[in-house]
Amino acid sequence: MKVLITGSNGLLGQKLIHKLRVDDAVELVATSIGENRVSEKEGYSYISLDITNENELKKVIMFENPEVIINTAAMTNVDACEDQKEKCDIINVNAVKYLSDISTKINAHLIHISTDFIFDGENGPYSENDIPNPLSYYGLSKLKSETVLLESNCKWTVLRTIIVFGVAEHLSKGNIVLWAKEALEKGDSLNIIDDQFRAPTLAEDLADACILSFKKEKFGIFNASGKDIMSIYDMVERIAKYYNYSTDQLNRISTAKLSQKAVRPLKTGFILDKSIKELGYNPHSFEESLKIINEQLKSKII
């Protein structure tokens, strides 16, 4: 089975490369903008690809003719999306339309990543059937991308996720767990929001959900997050306790005091019953995830 990944230089994309390049049942094609950032070059091919360029995208995918396309590329900086709405739509919506049209033509299974930010946070945790009401332009763009697939004729799977974290090479952006670990290790004074609740997701778990989706040929919408729902403050506190760092420098603040440009939902989290039952999804606990990250950082294995 030929599988093509978009955004393979990102955190999720890199995890998919490491899992699928050693899978004898998969012929893997990784694509992203620019040079390949993954140091391991064996077991897959790499193509530089800008998914917002429809002609380039069509040319590459039609030539490769994959049975599965996993779209991990997205603009995910929530505040930047508020400032750059047109750019946000080009990456998060238009490119998904291009991918869905191409997937229809070649009969490929398109797997797409969405977010808890399509919800307003009034009634979390959410099931796949709850009604979205995004508060930010980022959330709206991801909801639009879901609508593109709902209205398309291609075979598709949407995996909704929350705060993806993990270790990878030369990432263009950090993630909250690694940021918090480094800041706590330095003893920095940290102001942490205590009234936003999430279910942070280990990147390996989300990669597994992608793989399960195409191997089991499951279509539709699935929740694929971590299973532990906690406040952002609790998350940082649990990181501190796991690594035996002091929590004396942690200061609780409210969302209102932070004055973020984009409005965030207060409480999300997902009900995972459907994914557990239909996909066989089995995410790690938060502490298990920290142990995996700790071992990767020590051994420099990602």
Secondary structure, 3 states (H helix, E strand, C coil): CEEEEECCCCHHHHHHHHHHCCCCCCEEEEEECCCCCCCCCCCCEEEECCCCCHHHHHHHHHHHCCCEEEECCCCCCHHHHHHCHHHHHHHHHHHHHHHHHHHHHHCCEEEEEEEHHHCCCCCCCECCCCCCCCCCHHHHHHHHHHHHHHCCCCEEEEEEECCEECCCCCCCCCCHHHHHHHHHHHCCCEEEECCCEECCEEHHHHHHHHHHHHHCCCCEEEECCCCCCEEHHHHHHHHHHHCCCCCCCEEEECHHHHCCCCCCCCECCECCHHHHHHHCCCCCCHHHHHHHHHHHHHHCCC
